[in-house]
Amino acid sequence: MIRPLDSLRSFKVKTGLVVVIALFAASGTFWLAAQQPFRYALLLALVVALVVTQIVAHGMTSPLREMTAASRAMANGDYTHRVRATSRDEIGQLAVAFNTMSADLAEADRYRRELIGNVSHELRTPIASLQAVLENIADGVQEATPATVGVALEQTERLARLVDDLLDLSKLEGGALGLSRSTVDLRQFLTSVVTQSTATRFSVSVEPPGATVTADEERVRQVMANLVENAVRHGPPDGAVAVSAVVGDDTVRIDVVDEGDGIAPADRARVFDRFVRGGSTDGGTGIGLAIARWAAELHGGTLDVVDVGAGCCFRLTLPV
């Protein structure tokens, strides 16, 4: 589609130029046809002016027609359509904004589909295990022993963790979670987190002794609990978990180090994606690290995987 007026920045200027072109076309045609009877010359001038106006105006309004077609496609769930945004006027700016909106909607739709698929997959495993245990008990294949009921309880707890994580993720993404900051004693806090975890061998160090941080204790506890449990899951059965905190002038750096195989540099960014579990299918929901990073960023801090040579080290950095 030819758009001869794309270089102009104002739609008003384009409209005025169309009127001028139409007048010149009509006047020129009328002058050239002056030897003909007046009514024929006038009719020819009007026809030429109308044709020229349509040709020029068609290029001006083509982005609007493209946006109309794309909007109808988007209403049917197709977010792949884009508008050719070559003009520099208000309609061109609208076309650029429309394309940005289309891309955002496509990304949101992709995320929604992935989330539904991932959640369905995550729910299927514990539900299937729970159903198998209950069916065996109901059919008399197994007795309701403490061990059997324990398996059912474990799967129920896994479902509860997944639901809680999904609710937290939804609140974080929606900006519905605020912070209730208080002064936290680091050694007491970190020792409490580790002793309440499933870690059997661990160490806690804080420098300088007696250091504190101002943060939302419950949110940071959620972050640290995720990191410690992640270290336990990915370390050897008898491996130790080392938690250390170093307070600087304006930040506190908290490291959680395990004795596992570590994470390849190429995979370190992906571990914070939703439903990525580093190849493990044991115990985790795949959302914990995504929530942990969000909570860290909510504090104005960061959460990253750093290279320590052996094992894996997650580093939480928070403003003091």
C-alpha positions as CSV (number, residue, x, y, z in Angstrom):
1,M,0.0,0.0,0.0
2,I,1.4,3.4,-1.1
3,R,1.5,6.0,1.7
4,P,3.0,9.2,0.2
5,L,2.3,11.3,3.3
6,D,3.9,9.1,5.9
7,S,6.8,11.5,6.4
8,L,4.5,14.2,7.8
9,R,4.2,14.4,11.6
10,S,0.7,15.9,11.9
11,F,-2.6,14.3,10.8
12,K,-4.1,17.8,10.6
13,V,-1.4,18.8,8.1
14,K,-2.1,15.7,6.1
15,T,-5.8,16.5,6.0
16,G,-5.1,20.0,4.9
17,L,-2.7,18.8,2.3
18,V,-5.4,16.4,0.9
19,V,-7.8,19.3,0.5
20,V,-5.1,21.4,-1.2
21,I,-4.2,18.5,-3.6
22,A,-7.9,18.0,-4.4
23,L,-8.3,21.7,-5.2
24,F,-5.3,21.8,-7.4
25,A,-6.4,18.6,-9.2
26,A,-9.8,20.1,-9.7
27,S,-8.5,23.5,-10.8
28,G,-5.9,22.0,-13.1
29,T,-8.4,19.6,-14.7
30,F,-11.0,22.4,-15.1
31,W,-8.4,24.6,-16.8
32,L,-7.2,21.9,-19.2
33,A,-10.9,21.1,-20.1
34,A,-11.8,24.7,-20.5
35,Q,-12.5,24.2,-24.2
36,Q,-15.3,21.8,-23.3
37,P,-18.8,22.8,-22.3
38,F,-18.8,24.1,-18.7
39,R,-20.8,21.2,-17.3
40,Y,-18.5,18.6,-18.7
41,A,-15.4,20.4,-17.5
42,L,-16.8,20.8,-14.0
43,L,-17.8,17.1,-13.9
44,L,-14.4,16.0,-15.1
45,A,-12.7,18.2,-12.5
46,L,-14.8,16.8,-9.7
47,V,-14.1,13.2,-10.8
48,V,-10.3,13.8,-11.0
49,A,-10.4,15.6,-7.5
50,L,-12.3,12.7,-6.0
51,V,-10.0,10.0,-7.5
52,V,-6.8,11.9,-6.3
53,T,-8.4,12.4,-2.8
54,Q,-9.2,8.8,-2.5
55,I,-5.7,7.7,-3.5
56,V,-4.0,10.0,-1.0
57,A,-6.6,9.4,1.8
58,H,-6.5,5.7,1.4
59,G,-2.9,5.6,2.4
60,M,-3.6,7.8,5.4
61,T,-6.4,5.7,6.8
62,S,-4.9,2.2,6.0
63,P,-3.4,1.9,9.5
64,L,-6.9,2.4,11.0
65,R,-8.3,-0.4,8.8
66,E,-5.4,-2.7,9.8
67,M,-6.1,-1.9,13.4
68,T,-9.7,-2.7,13.0
69,A,-8.9,-6.1,11.4
70,A,-6.3,-6.8,14.0
71,S,-8.8,-5.9,16.8
72,R,-11.3,-8.3,15.4
73,A,-8.7,-11.1,15.3
74,M,-7.7,-10.3,18.9
75,A,-11.3,-10.5,20.0
76,N,-11.2,-14.1,18.7
77,G,-8.0,-14.9,20.6
78,D,-5.4,-14.3,17.8
79,Y,-2.8,-11.9,19.1
80,T,-0.3,-12.3,16.2
81,H,-1.5,-9.5,14.0
82,R,0.6,-6.3,13.8
83,V,0.0,-3.0,12.1
84,R,2.5,-1.5,9.7
85,A,3.5,1.7,11.5
86,T,5.4,3.8,9.0
87,S,3.8,7.2,9.4
88,R,5.1,9.7,11.8
89,D,1.8,11.4,12.8
90,E,-0.7,10.6,15.5
91,I,-2.0,7.6,13.7
92,G,1.5,6.2,13.4
93,Q,2.0,6.7,17.1
94,L,-1.3,5.0,17.7
95,A,-0.2,2.1,15.5
96,V,3.1,1.7,17.5
97,A,1.1,1.7,20.8
98,F,-1.3,-0.8,19.3
99,N,1.5,-3.1,18.3
100,T,3.0,-2.8,21.8
101,M,-0.4,-3.7,23.3
102,S,-0.7,-6.7,21.0
103,A,2.7,-8.0,22.0
104,D,1.9,-7.5,25.7
105,L,-1.5,-9.3,25.3
106,A,0.3,-12.2,23.4
107,E,2.8,-12.5,26.2
108,A,0.1,-12.5,28.8
109,D,-1.9,-15.1,26.9
110,R,1.3,-17.3,26.5
111,Y,1.9,-16.9,30.3
112,R,-1.7,-17.8,31.1
113,R,-1.5,-21.0,28.9
114,E,1.8,-22.0,30.4
115,L,0.6,-21.4,33.9
116,I,-2.5,-23.5,33.4
117,G,-0.5,-26.3,31.9
118,N,2.2,-26.2,34.6
119,V,-0.3,-26.0,37.5
120,S,-2.3,-28.9,36.0
121,H,0.9,-30.9,35.8
122,E,2.0,-30.0,39.3
123,L,-1.5,-30.9,40.7
124,R,-1.7,-34.2,38.8
125,T,1.2,-35.9,40.6
126,P,0.2,-35.5,44.2
127,I,-3.5,-36.0,43.4
128,A,-2.6,-39.3,41.6
129,S,-0.5,-40.5,44.5
130,L,-3.2,-39.5,47.0
131,Q,-5.9,-41.2,45.0
132,A,-3.8,-44.4,44.7
133,V,-3.2,-44.6,48.4
134,L,-6.9,-44.0,49.2
135,E,-8.1,-46.5,46.6
136,N,-5.8,-49.2,48.0
137,I,-7.2,-48.5,51.5
138,A,-10.8,-48.5,50.2
139,D,-10.2,-51.8,48.3
140,G,-8.5,-53.5,51.2
141,V,-5.2,-53.8,49.3
142,Q,-3.5,-51.8,52.1
143,E,-4.4,-51.2,55.7
144,A,-4.6,-47.7,57.0
145,T,-1.3,-47.9,58.9
146,P,0.6,-44.9,60.1
147,A,3.0,-45.3,57.2
148,T,0.2,-45.4,54.6
149,V,-1.6,-42.5,56.1
150,G,1.7,-40.7,56.3
151,V,2.2,-41.0,52.5
152,A,-1.3,-39.6,52.0
153,L,-0.6,-36.7,54.4
154,E,2.7,-35.9,52.6
155,Q,0.9,-35.6,49.3
156,T,-1.8,-33.4,50.9
157,E,0.8,-31.2,52.4
158,R,2.5,-30.9,49.0
159,L,-0.9,-29.8,47.5
160,A,-1.2,-27.2,50.3
161,R,2.3,-25.9,49.6
162,L,1.5,-25.5,45.9
163,V,-1.7,-23.6,46.6
164,D,0.0,-21.3,49.1
165,D,2.8,-20.7,46.6
166,L,0.4,-19.9,43.8
167,L,-1.5,-17.5,46.1
168,D,1.7,-15.7,47.1
169,L,2.8,-15.6,43.5
170,S,-0.5,-14.0,42.5
171,K,-0.3,-11.4,45.3
172,L,3.3,-10.5,44.4
173,E,2.6,-10.2,40.7
174,G,-0.5,-8.1,41.5
175,G,1.4,-5.8,43.9
176,A,-1.0,-6.7,46.7
177,L,1.8,-7.6,49.2
178,G,3.1,-4.8,51.3
179,L,6.1,-4.8,53.7
180,S,5.9,-4.6,57.5
181,R,9.5,-3.7,58.3
182,S,11.1,-4.2,61.7
183,T,14.6,-4.6,63.1
184,V,15.7,-8.2,62.8
185,D,18.6,-9.8,64.7
186,L,20.3,-11.7,62.0
187,R,21.9,-14.5,64.0
188,Q,18.8,-15.3,66.0
189,F,16.7,-15.1,62.8
190,L,18.9,-17.3,60.6
191,T,19.3,-19.9,63.4
192,S,15.6,-20.0,63.8
193,V,15.1,-20.5,60.0
194,V,17.6,-23.3,59.7
195,T,16.6,-25.2,62.9
196,Q,13.0,-25.3,61.6
197,S,14.1,-26.7,58.3
198,T,14.8,-30.3,57.4
199,A,18.6,-29.7,57.4
200,T,20.4,-32.1,59.7
201,R,23.9,-30.6,59.4
202,F,24.2,-26.8,59.2
203,S,26.2,-23.8,60.3
204,V,25.3,-20.2,60.8
205,S,27.7,-17.3,60.9
206,V,27.1,-13.6,61.1
207,E,29.6,-10.8,60.7
208,P,29.8,-8.6,62.7
209,P,28.2,-10.4,65.7
210,G,25.0,-8.8,66.8
211,A,24.3,-7.4,63.3
212,T,20.7,-6.4,62.5
213,V,18.7,-5.6,59.3
214,T,15.5,-3.7,58.8
215,A,13.1,-5.9,56.8
216,D,9.8,-7.6,56.7
217,E,10.7,-10.6,58.9
218,E,8.0,-12.9,57.6
219,R,8.8,-12.2,53.9
220,V,12.6,-12.7,54.5
221,R,11.8,-15.9,56.5
222,Q,9.9,-17.1,53.4
223,V,12.9,-16.4,51.2
224,M,15.4,-18.0,53.5
225,A,13.2,-21.1,54.1
226,N,13.0,-21.6,50.4
227,L,16.7,-21.3,50.0
228,V,17.6,-23.6,52.9
229,E,15.1,-26.3,51.8
230,N,16.4,-26.0,48.2
231,A,19.9,-26.6,49.5
232,V,18.7,-29.6,51.4
233,R,17.0,-31.1,48.4
234,H,19.8,-30.6,46.0
235,G,22.7,-31.6,48.3
236,P,23.8,-35.1,49.3
237,P,21.7,-36.9,51.9
238,D,24.3,-36.2,54.7
239,G,25.4,-32.9,53.2
240,A,25.8,-29.7,55.2
241,V,24.1,-26.4,54.6
242,A,26.1,-23.3,55.4
243,V,24.3,-20.0,56.0
244,S,26.4,-16.8,56.4
245,A,25.6,-13.2,56.7
246,V,28.0,-10.2,56.2
247,V,26.8,-6.7,56.9
248,G,28.4,-3.9,55.0
249,D,27.9,-0.1,55.0
250,D,24.5,-0.1,53.3
251,T,23.7,-3.8,52.4
252,V,23.6,-7.2,54.1
253,R,24.8,-10.2,52.1
254,I,23.3,-13.6,53.1
255,D,24.8,-16.7,51.4
256,V,23.2,-20.2,51.5
257,V,25.7,-22.8,50.3
258,D,25.1,-26.6,49.9
259,E,27.4,-29.5,49.0
260,G,25.6,-30.5,45.8
261,D,26.7,-30.6,42.2
262,G,25.9,-26.9,41.7
263,I,24.1,-25.2,38.8
264,A,25.6,-24.8,35.4
265,P,26.2,-21.1,34.5
266,A,23.8,-21.4,31.5
267,D,21.0,-22.5,33.8
268,R,21.4,-20.1,36.6
269,A,19.0,-17.5,35.3
270,R,16.3,-20.1,34.6
271,V,16.1,-21.5,38.1
272,F,14.1,-18.3,39.1
273,D,11.5,-19.0,36.4
274,R,8.2,-20.4,37.5
275,F,8.0,-24.2,37.6
276,V,11.7,-24.8,36.9
277,R,13.2,-27.2,39.4
278,G,16.7,-27.9,38.1
279,G,15.9,-31.4,37.0
280,S,14.5,-32.4,40.4
281,T,11.0,-33.7,40.9
282,D,11.3,-34.3,44.6
283,G,9.3,-32.2,47.0
284,G,9.5,-28.7,45.5
285,T,6.6,-26.9,43.7
286,G,8.9,-25.1,41.2
287,I,7.6,-21.7,42.4
288,G,9.6,-21.1,45.5
289,L,12.6,-19.5,44.0
290,A,10.4,-17.2,41.8
291,I,8.6,-16.1,44.9
292,A,11.9,-15.7,46.8
293,R,13.4,-13.4,44.1
294,W,10.2,-11.3,44.0
295,A,10.2,-10.9,47.7
296,A,13.9,-9.9,47.6
297,E,13.1,-7.3,44.9
298,L,10.2,-6.1,46.9
299,H,12.7,-5.1,49.6
300,G,14.9,-3.4,47.0
301,G,17.4,-6.2,47.1
302,T,18.5,-9.0,44.8
303,L,18.7,-12.8,44.8
304,D,21.2,-14.6,42.5
305,V,23.2,-17.7,42.1
306,V,26.9,-17.1,42.5
307,D,30.0,-19.2,41.7
308,V,31.7,-20.6,44.8
309,G,33.6,-23.4,43.1
310,A,32.0,-26.4,44.8
311,G,28.3,-26.8,45.5
312,C,25.7,-24.1,44.9
313,C,25.4,-20.7,46.5
314,F,22.3,-18.5,46.5
315,R,23.1,-15.0,47.6
316,L,20.5,-12.7,49.0
317,T,21.4,-9.0,49.2
318,L,19.2,-6.6,51.1
319,P,19.5,-2.9,52.0
320,V,20.3,-2.4,55.7
